[in-house]
């Protein structure tokens, strides 16, 4: 009986310690800092070898930003493919357009994965009765 009482006291003590530790934790800030601001005009830039990948990714940038009420521009409409990696040309274009945010991405690698799903066999009860 003494061992049982000791185990209960130990569990209660651990529970009190855990609950008091969790209640003392408090967050005073949201996820934003004072330096963050709302995006007003975005400029999407993707550095890819193939122009079609660039267009697809930049169009998706524009669609996602416009869905959130942000004016967005894809870089393929303002910069030729030859200057997509030129930082000075991008900075000049961003300044001309008055964009306050630049989204930059680069396609690093691409791979194809073949997945095999084995067939699943379903047997009905009627079929099983006929087999028996």
C-alpha positions in Angstrom: 0.0 0.0 0.0 2.9 2.4 0.7 4.4 1.7 -2.7 1.1 2.4 -4.4 0.7 5.7 -2.4 4.2 6.7 -3.4 3.5 6.1 -7.1 0.4 8.2 -6.9 2.2 11.1 -5.1 5.0 10.9 -7.7 2.6 11.0 -10.6 0.7 14.0 -9.1 4.0 15.8 -8.5 5.1 15.3 -12.1 1.7 16.4 -13.4 1.8 19.6 -11.3 5.3 20.3 -12.5 4.3 19.9 -16.2 1.2 21.9 -15.9 2.9 24.8 -14.1 5.8 24.8 -16.6 3.3 25.0 -19.6 1.3 27.7 -18.0 4.3 29.9 -17.5 5.2 29.8 -21.2 3.7 32.8 -22.9 4.3 34.4 -26.3 4.2 38.2 -26.4 4.8 38.6 -30.2 3.1 37.4 -33.3 5.2 35.9 -36.2 5.7 39.4 -37.7 8.5 41.7 -36.8 8.5 45.5 -37.1 10.5 45.3 -40.3 7.9 43.3 -42.2 5.4 45.1 -44.3 2.6 44.3 -46.7 3.6 43.5 -50.3 2.2 46.0 -52.7 3.8 45.2 -56.0 5.7 41.9 -56.6 8.1 40.9 -59.3 8.6 37.2 -60.0 11.9 36.0 -61.5 12.9 32.4 -62.2 16.3 31.4 -63.5 15.8 28.3 -65.7 17.5 26.9 -68.8 14.3 26.4 -70.6 12.0 29.4 -71.2 8.9 27.3 -70.8 9.8 26.4 -67.2 10.5 30.1 -66.5 7.1 31.1 -67.8 5.2 28.4 -65.9 6.8 29.3 -62.5 6.6 33.0 -63.0 2.9 32.7 -64.1 2.2 30.8 -60.9 3.9 33.5 -58.9 1.6 36.1 -60.5 -1.5 34.0 -60.0 -0.8 33.4 -56.3 0.1 37.0 -55.6 -3.0 38.3 -57.5 -5.2 35.9 -55.6 -4.0 37.7 -52.4 -4.7 41.2 -53.8 -1.1 42.0 -54.7 -0.2 43.6 -58.0 2.4 41.2 -59.6 4.5 41.1 -62.8 6.3 38.2 -64.3 9.9 39.0 -65.4 9.6 37.2 -68.8 7.3 40.0 -69.9 9.9 42.7 -69.2 13.3 40.9 -69.4 14.6 38.8 -72.3 15.8 35.3 -71.6 19.4 36.3 -72.2 19.4 38.7 -69.2 17.4 36.6 -66.7 20.6 36.0 -64.6 21.9 39.5 -64.8 21.4 41.0 -61.4 22.0 44.6 -62.5 19.4 44.3 -65.3 16.9 42.8 -62.8 17.5 45.6 -60.3 17.1 48.2 -62.9 13.8 46.7 -64.1 12.5 46.4 -60.5 13.3 50.0 -59.9 11.6 51.1 -63.1 8.5 49.1 -62.3 8.4 50.3 -58.7 8.2 46.8 -57.3 8.8 46.5 -53.6 9.2 42.7 -53.5 11.2 40.3 -55.8 10.5 36.6 -55.7 13.5 34.7 -57.1 13.8 31.0 -57.8 16.2 28.7 -59.5 15.5 25.2 -60.8 18.3 23.1 -59.3 17.4 19.6 -60.5 14.7 17.6 -62.0 14.2 13.9 -61.7 11.6 11.3 -62.7 10.5 8.6 -60.2 8.8 5.5 -61.3 6.5 4.0 -58.7 5.1 0.5 -58.9 1.8 -0.2 -57.2 1.0 -4.0 -57.2 -2.5 -5.0 -58.2 -5.0 -5.6 -55.5 -7.3 -8.6 -55.7 -10.9 -8.3 -54.4 -12.9 -11.5 -54.0 -16.6 -11.4 -53.5 -18.4 -13.6 -51.0 -20.3 -15.3 -53.8 -17.2 -16.2 -55.7 -15.6 -17.6 -52.5 -18.7 -19.8 -51.9 -18.5 -21.1 -55.5 -14.9 -22.0 -55.0 -15.5 -24.1 -52.0 
